Amino acid sequence: MTSPRLPDIVVLTPSNYDDFTRCHRLFYASALLGLPKSDPVASTDQGLIVHDMLWKIHDRGSCDDEAHVTDVLDGHGVNTKPVREMIARHSVRCPERATERAAHEVEVARFHRTPPPMFMATARIDAVWVHDGLLDVRDYKTGGLYYDRVEDIPSAKVQAYLLSRRASERGLRLRLRYEYLQPEIDDDPDPWEVDDDTAAAVEEELRAAVELMWREEEWRGVADVDVCRTCRYRSICRDSAVPGEPAWPVLGTESAEADR
């Protein structure tokens, strides 16, 4: 029996595939039902700002140019110590000095047709650098570090699938690097160089995951305290191991009525 809630062609993204590998119920609530989060999670505002500034800094100049960096940050009103520290941390690892070509905030998509089931993978890639025979793909991170190797990160599997064919067609080796920008994180996870055999195995892993989605009927949660503790749907999930009260946004008029 197939799931009536799946679209005819499943769309995989790095984030929703990560959700699916963590908890099927999380994927169901977010990717299939599109529910707004019921529980507070850590703010991503600063991370989004840093991503945007790195794009603008490289688009108009060099991250090595201190005056240019200051001008960009000042122009957007975000010249704060934490942002400057993250930009500086990136600068020492930036490959732009040796790069032949570069692109930032790149939208990519790739369609898997056979063997079934079909699926479409999509993602926005933070930065792609071409140098020394490499398609050097960077994913800037401002959150917690949970893996020692990029190849173990579920979201990286989708990115590898999306970019492996492009690298192969250009005669380049694909390397994925997750670049952590917070000063308190000492080392990045080990980069992942994806060869043709690995790329084929990744495609099969994603295809098998989509096949499992089509067989899924109950979309049960994992009921694991470590997973549920940080889930954005933990208070409304029937399988949550961390029960609580949902913190839905409330209109001011509704709050006033409740207080009467």
C-alpha positions as MATLAB code, in Angstrom:
seq = 'MTSPRLPDIVVLTPSNYDDFTRCHRLFYASALLGLPKSDPVASTDQGLIVHDMLWKIHDRGSCDDEAHVTDVLDGHGVNTKPVREMIARHSVRCPERATERAAHEVEVARFHRTPPPMFMATARIDAVWVHDGLLDVRDYKTGGLYYDRVEDIPSAKVQAYLLSRRASERGLRLRLRYEYLQPEIDDDPDPWEVDDDTAAAVEEELRAAVELMWREEEWRGVADVDVCRTCRYRSICRDSAVPGEPAWPVLGTESAEADR';
ca = [
       0.000    0.000    0.000;
       1.440    3.384   -0.977;
       1.163    6.536    1.050;
      -1.571    8.871   -0.220;
       0.251   11.863    1.222;
       3.422   11.560   -0.853;
       3.563   13.530   -4.098;
       3.913   11.583   -7.346;
       7.584   12.556   -7.412;
       9.175   12.885   -3.982;
      11.407   15.924   -3.525;
      14.504   15.359   -1.400;
      16.455   18.230    0.121;
      19.429   18.071    2.476;
      17.248   19.181    5.395;
      14.228   16.946    4.804;
      16.424   13.895    4.176;
      18.173   14.625    7.464;
      14.715   14.786    9.097;
      13.727   11.441    7.566;
      16.876    9.694    8.798;
      16.321   11.096   12.304;
      12.610   10.369   12.609;
       9.915    9.454   10.094;
       7.312   11.386   12.089;
       9.453   14.524   11.876;
       9.622   14.196    8.086;
       5.862   13.596    7.972;
       5.033   16.684   10.032;
       7.428   18.994    8.209;
       7.837   17.853    4.598;
       4.433   16.247    4.022;
       2.034   18.202    6.236;
       3.980   21.470    6.251;
       3.103   22.154    9.881;
       4.478   25.275   11.559;
       6.791   24.358   14.428;
       4.996   23.926   17.732;
       8.082   24.194   19.934;
      10.869   26.758   20.187;
      14.207   25.885   18.628;
      17.517   27.728   18.507;
      17.399   30.856   16.358;
      19.065   30.648   12.943;
      19.050   34.416   12.346;
      22.766   34.948   12.905;
      23.665   31.978   10.716;
      21.519   33.316    7.882;
      23.176   36.728    8.197;
      26.675   35.221    8.018;
      25.741   33.131    4.968;
      24.386   36.212    3.226;
      27.421   38.330    4.093;
      29.867   35.703    2.836;
      27.993   35.662   -0.459;
      28.075   39.456   -0.772;
      31.714   39.727    0.317;
      32.876   37.239   -2.315;
      30.548   38.618   -4.973;
      32.078   42.100   -4.736;
      35.638   41.448   -3.618;
      37.797   39.313   -1.367;
      37.320   38.063    2.176;
      41.043   38.863    2.616;
      40.385   42.572    2.085;
      39.634   43.905    5.571;
      38.414   47.269    4.301;
      36.055   45.577    1.842;
      34.698   43.245    4.530;
      34.103   46.176    6.882;
      32.361   48.126    4.121;
      29.990   45.225    3.346;
      29.167   44.560    7.002;
      28.674   48.256    7.724;
      26.454   48.613    4.677;
      24.113   45.955    6.031;
      24.260   47.040    9.665;
      25.776   43.765   10.897;
      29.349   44.744   11.756;
      29.325   42.961   15.109;
      32.096   41.041   16.820;
      30.502   37.565   16.357;
      29.924   38.154   12.636;
      33.443   39.541   12.105;
      34.940   36.546   13.920;
      33.057   34.100   11.696;
      34.108   35.909    8.522;
      37.734   35.918    9.719;
      37.547   32.203   10.519;
      36.355   31.521    6.989;
      39.061   33.713    5.458;
      41.934   31.484    6.629;
      40.270   28.465    4.973;
      39.012   30.181    1.833;
      40.402   28.712   -1.426;
      39.784   31.846   -3.498;
      43.527   32.598   -3.840;
      43.997   29.467   -5.950;
      40.561   29.216   -7.519;
      39.869   29.179  -11.234;
      36.097   29.682  -10.933;
      33.656   30.186   -8.108;
      29.923   30.470   -7.510;
      27.875   31.235   -4.410;
      24.319   30.442   -3.333;
      23.873   28.048   -6.242;
      20.497   26.360   -6.793;
      20.963   22.799   -8.068;
      18.553   19.994   -8.952;
      18.839   16.456  -10.271;
      16.154   13.973  -11.262;
      16.368   10.240  -10.611;
      14.223    8.233  -13.025;
      15.296    4.574  -12.956;
      15.199    2.228  -11.218;
      11.961    3.367   -9.582;
      10.773    5.091   -7.558;
      11.506    8.448   -9.165;
      12.582   11.396   -7.062;
      13.860   14.948   -7.471;
      16.750   16.219   -5.366;
      17.219   19.948   -4.867;
      19.459   22.164   -2.754;
      21.027   25.576   -2.442;
      24.803   25.246   -2.218;
      26.631   27.915   -0.197;
      29.823   28.001   -2.278;
      31.481   26.062   -5.085;
      35.157   26.604   -5.888;
      37.089   25.071   -8.797;
      40.810   24.650   -8.087;
      43.534   22.014   -8.320;
      41.278   19.595  -10.218;
      38.599   19.809   -7.522;
      34.981   20.826   -7.418;
      35.355   22.114   -3.862;
      31.875   22.431   -2.344;
      31.462   24.310    0.929;
      28.549   24.223    3.316;
      28.964   26.970    5.929;
      27.792   25.931    9.384;
      26.979   28.035   12.444;
      25.301   25.348   14.552;
      26.512   22.388   16.572;
      29.056   19.818   15.399;
      27.703   16.252   15.612;
      29.804   14.266   13.134;
      33.518   13.657   12.680;
      33.216   12.958    8.946;
      31.149   14.671    6.265;
      30.409   11.318    4.651;
      28.406   10.334    7.749;
      26.116   13.393    7.565;
      22.718   12.577    5.983;
      22.309   15.995    4.351;
      25.687   15.561    2.644;
      24.336   12.493    0.823;
      21.837   14.661   -1.052;
      24.533   17.223   -1.855;
      26.863   14.489   -3.115;
      24.150   13.098   -5.378;
      23.384   16.551   -6.767;
      26.984   17.459   -7.581;
      28.729   14.182   -8.410;
      27.553   14.114  -12.029;
      28.530   17.756  -12.559;
      32.002   17.095  -11.238;
      32.420   13.954  -13.354;
      31.266   15.702  -16.543;
      33.905   18.384  -15.994;
      36.677   15.930  -15.219;
      36.887   17.157  -11.624;
      37.048   15.361   -8.298;
      34.191   16.217   -5.954;
      35.052   17.234   -2.416;
      32.414   18.223    0.132;
      33.518   20.260    3.108;
      31.389   21.426    6.040;
      33.035   24.616    7.242;
      32.173   25.485   10.851;
      32.481   29.203   11.476;
      32.113   29.475   15.254;
      35.468   30.163   16.949;
      34.658   27.658   19.715;
      34.679   24.718   17.263;
      38.312   23.766   16.710;
      38.140   21.440   13.715;
      35.798   20.772   10.818;
      34.622   17.217   10.138;
      36.866   15.374    7.698;
      36.052   16.407    4.086;
      34.470   13.834    1.770;
      35.915   13.103   -1.650;
      33.216   11.376   -3.668;
      34.351    9.025   -6.449;
      32.105    7.380   -9.062;
      31.524    4.206   -7.046;
      30.613    6.195   -3.940;
      28.266    8.404   -5.965;
      26.450    5.322   -7.283;
      26.089    3.957   -3.746;
      24.703    7.297   -2.549;
      22.125    7.366   -5.341;
      20.985    3.880   -4.378;
      20.751    4.896   -0.706;
      18.482    7.811   -1.616;
      16.388    5.665   -3.965;
      15.951    3.062   -1.219;
      14.907    5.782    1.230;
      12.208    7.013   -1.170;
      11.045    3.430   -1.656;
      10.741    3.139    2.122;
       8.685    6.349    2.175;
       6.245    4.810   -0.285;
       5.897    1.713    1.919;
       5.400    3.791    5.062;
       1.873    3.789    6.481;
       2.068    4.866   10.107;
       4.872    7.472   10.078;
       5.715    6.675   13.681;
       8.207    8.696   15.691;
      11.383    7.230   17.172;
      10.361    8.076   20.778;
      13.987    8.694   21.699;
      14.721   11.316   24.345;
      17.889   12.559   22.632;
      16.053   13.038   19.323;
      12.777   14.336   20.767;
      14.450   16.867   23.066;
      15.371   19.141   20.156;
      12.421   18.363   17.876;
      10.370   21.339   16.726;
       7.181   19.211   16.990;
       7.881   17.452   20.277;
       4.803   18.721   22.151;
       2.302   17.682   19.466;
       3.881   14.389   18.413;
       1.932   11.307   19.470;
       5.204    9.391   19.903;
       7.223   12.074   21.683;
       9.475   10.952   24.534;
       9.587   14.582   25.747;
       5.976   15.735   26.236;
       5.145   19.406   26.641;
       2.752   22.190   25.792;
       2.834   23.625   22.266;
       3.952   27.229   21.924;
       1.894   28.219   18.901;
       1.981   31.886   17.867;
      -1.055   33.693   19.299;
      -2.621   36.841   17.874;
      -2.883   39.771   20.274;
      -6.676   39.782   20.013;
      -6.812   36.093   20.923;
      -4.619   36.711   23.986;
      -6.826   39.585   25.092;
      -9.966   37.447   24.790;
      -8.343   34.683   26.853;
      -7.494   37.133   29.645;
     -11.099   38.317   30.075;
];
